[in-house]
Amino acid sequence: MSDGRRFRTAGVTALAPAIWGSTYLVTTEWLPPDRPLLATTVRALPGGLILLALTCLLPTGAWWWRSLVLGTLNIGAFNVLLFVAAYRLPGGIAAMIMAVQPMIVLILAASLVGDRIRGTHIVACLLGAAGVPMLVYQGTVALNTVGVLAALVAAACMAVGITLTKRWGRPDRVGLLPFTGWQLIAGGLVSLPFTLILEGLPATLTGSNLLGFGYLTSLGAVLSYALWFRGIERLPAPAVSFLALGSPIVATLLGYLFLRQTLSIVQMVGTIAIIVAVLLAQRPPPRSWRRPADFPDSDNLTVSGPASPPTVSARRR
């Protein structure tokens, strides 16, 4: 992939965490109060069923359990744990803990995918770890053990989900939409029992509630996760992991624009630090480090010579 195309792909993939950053505003303004598990389930399960109905394609073989694993890590368990952390940790501390996710991906991608850890990755991690607290910290230090553990496990779930999605790829002749649908269904089924047992279903729903749930299902799940999985497929795992840091930026900006929240100088500095971290993580490795698949012409290599057939095509696995 050429460098220009790489940055364009990163920009499209960044739309997913940007949409996820708007979820806070939608949740507080349009959804029933104190229903985080219901929001997770409605966000994932209906969208997955819609994609399954449109594509009429079910997993086969090992992709039954792989879809369950990926859907649990990327969607179901991740969102449930994130909501547990958000309800128990004040002042954006959950987001601060979640900032360790790119660091976990660096280690996993190096061991499972073969992506090298570079100096720019280390600098990006330091900038992200500094920028997120400046952006979301509100001056409270009260910690809850369950909340801290939930945030750490949520970060680990997202990191492992990104890495395994990169390692396993997509099955042959399966498009992006059915692949996304399988994971949404799996994630929704994981959160459904918790929703029914711990929260139950609301007695009534307003028009605003229905509009909010529709937003979560369409943009917040179907579109955003399709873009996210497309990005994981086309970009190195560490590059994708840093894009997730854009979510608190969007949440903060929307809070400032629509909820009359303040935006301090410290938050602006934190925003700049996060943006620089994300951009650094998108930089391609030096050409001497790149594998053949990293070059723009690697999808159609041509080798010719007297001792070989006129054309040999290298097909992507």
Order of alpha helices (4+ residues) and beta strands (2+ residues): alpha-alpha-alpha-alpha-alpha-alpha-alpha-alpha-alpha-alpha-alpha-alpha-alpha-alpha-alpha-alpha
